[in-house]
């Protein structure tokens, strides 16, 4: 009996090894690697029906294991396979992939992303979709691909779409007659990795209330109210993916007077611990 596979839509079908070979061929294209080396090392444990996702993840893990200082390209292969799997999951979930205007239709774009994008006409958005270059999904190694999908993408987003929407938002302040041109330049620079976006920009800018600032400096006054107001500010900024620096120079030193009593102040260390624990507890973007 032929091994079975559980597809993304829940249906069960016979395993088609040619589909696995197609994925491997896609991933090794352009690298001095033998696709048969990956195919021969994959252990799919086909004694029971396996999901498509399990098969793809097994391919990714096997490619990572093949990477050596002599053949580091296997990490790039693993990155391509990871994104291949992510993209197919998204397409199966929403019903379309790259090259479709649906992602920028009113019911999708403006219900999910910032309303500021309404400065663009429907014709502008339809043109913007044509800029997407799916081949640029191939440029990430395993670490980069995993970071993108786990930290920056929502479960129904494709990588180039995120880059494009971010570019459109970045171009909003430009003059109306130049805005689309700037957006295209921004997209090409981001997608070709000529610029690297800070976490708040890539993770949050496209959403309502998203920040375009990555680092913040807080100044704390020598009072309980100021200290704990800024503890809260630290938590909020970190939650939105920002980095925080805190100026504590105004807080009195250890042994200082407090309410007319000498040698009472515990100094900075207790407050530093509170701020540090807050930043850890509310991790960036968490």
Secondary structure, 3 states (H helix, E strand, C coil): CCCEEECCCCCEEECCHHHHHHHHHHHHCCCCCCHHHHHHHCCCCCCCCEEHHHHHHHHHHHHHHHCCCCCCHHHHHHHHHHHHHHHHHHHHHHCCCCCCHHHHCHHHHHHHCCHHHHHCCHHHHHHHHCCCCHHHHHHCCHHHHHHHHHHHCCCCCCHHHHHHHHHHHHCCCCCHHHHHHHHHHHHHHHHCCCCCCCHHHHHHCCCCCCCCCCEEEEECCCCHHHHHHHHHHHHHHHHCCCEEEEECCCCCCCCCCECCECCCCCCCHHHHHHHHHHHHHCCCCC
